[in-house]
Amino acid sequence: MKKIHLLILKSFIRPFVVTFFIVMFVLLMLFLFKYIDDLIGKGFQWYIILELMMYASMTNVAMALPLSILLSSIMTYGSLGENYELVAIKSAGISLGRAMYPMMIVVTMLSIGAFLFSDYMLPIANFKYYSLLYDVRQQKTAFLISEGVFNNSFPGYSIRVKKKDADGQTLHDVMMYKKEENSDNLSVLFAKEGVMYRTPDDLFLVVKFKNGVQYIEEKGKNSFNPRQQFTRRRFASTEQKFDLSGFKMKRTDASEWRSTIQMMNLKQLSLSQDSVAKTLAKSTSSNMSMMAPYLKYFTMLHKAPKDGTLKPMPAVELKGKELESALPQAQSEAQSLREMLRPMAERYAEESKTVRKYSIEYQKKFTLSAACLALFLIGAPLGAIIRKGGLGLPVVVSVIFFLLYYIIATIGEKSAKEGSITPAMGMWAAIIILTPIGLFLSYKAANDSVLFDTEAYKRFFNKLFKRKAVQA
């Protein structure tokens, strides 16, 4: 390998690794900001949070990898241009295309790795991430008793504490309501103080009440006496156990998530799409036979013709009473047919949308690799043109182009889901639009273009205005 190629590779690897982890960190912070309320205060072990963050980071690779390739390629060639190293390379008789040759090999390898990741690793990461996130969000809070509010964490109980000490265990001015299920019994307890603690096996929360009174209202002991019984009991100390089994994190069955589209690889997506497409075709072909009982054979063919064309039936002229009786009958038949076709149309639309979703996810496995190549074709020549390294102008330019790619890809995906365009066209729209831009920038960079030179634009407009003034 030539020393120039080694120099360019070394100049690319460092900013690529740095920018990749920076983008991953930013996306991870966005994830934490979004789900911070579902993570804080639920008593999770540290490794549960770490595991969830790891899976969330893996799902963000599809966005972080293209952006880091774009940014690092702009920084690499921008730094080489700023330090006049590209000028030295060209003066040695090496074209920009040859200078990009090792980078193309590296980016191609990264693209192949991105495809393998999206096909093999990403479905597993999505499965682990969404299932764990669902269980985390379903978990009850660990702050069982808070100050100044009625806490209903325990079924059948409502507890209000006026004040809690700094130790989190000593309570003051406690009020507890108890309502038994399937019973009219009602118990209210007031205590000046209380202490709560967990049992050593962490299965129960014990609250010990001190210096209080308890009021219990229940039915009379004799069934023939409708009067209720009221009991007042004063105590110096009493305690109540609360079951904590409902606050333990429970994992849902893995089979509930296996059929989700994001958890499938290419083979599973293809099989599932074919299965839904066959079901859709079968239901479509059976629509004619289902419509037949609602139609008369002399006004509508009872089966579709072989050539696929429907010929108009000869018109029948009705007069008088026949016309008066035919109109209500036709209206009734049309109403019945419409009621029958409505669920069929809804089912057809839903199954068609499912087929499009499978096709969109299938195309996503390839667009990630193509996006890496397309954004590199933009980043490398763009860095050679602007000739600025570091994290200043390259960051601004890369964010603009990445937003352009992301917006086009999002609009294309949404349009494909709605059926406005084909899934292939929707998912590849951003690549189709950006690739010619990358080729154009590569051509301009290879010919030492002044595409971003403000002085060149000033000279052009000055000449243009002077020409107009002379003509005037």
Secondary structure as UniProt FT lines:
FT   HELIX           3..39
FT   TURN            40..41
FT   HELIX           46..59
FT   HELIX           61..82
FT   TURN            83..84
FT   HELIX           85..91
FT   TURN            92..93
FT   HELIX           96..99
FT   HELIX           101..116
FT   HELIX           117..121
FT   HELIX           122..138
FT   STRAND          150..151
FT   TURN            155..156
FT   STRAND          157..164
FT   TURN            166..167
FT   STRAND          170..179
FT   TURN            181..182
FT   STRAND          186..198
FT   TURN            200..201
FT   STRAND          204..219
FT   TURN            223..224
FT   STRAND          228..243
FT   HELIX           245..247
FT   HELIX           254..256
FT   TURN            257..259
FT   HELIX           261..263
FT   HELIX           266..285
FT   HELIX           287..291
FT   HELIX           292..294
FT   TURN            297..299
FT   TURN            306..307
FT   HELIX           321..386
FT   TURN            390..391
FT   HELIX           393..418
FT   HELIX           423..446
FT   TURN            447..448
FT   TURN            451..452
FT   HELIX           454..471
//
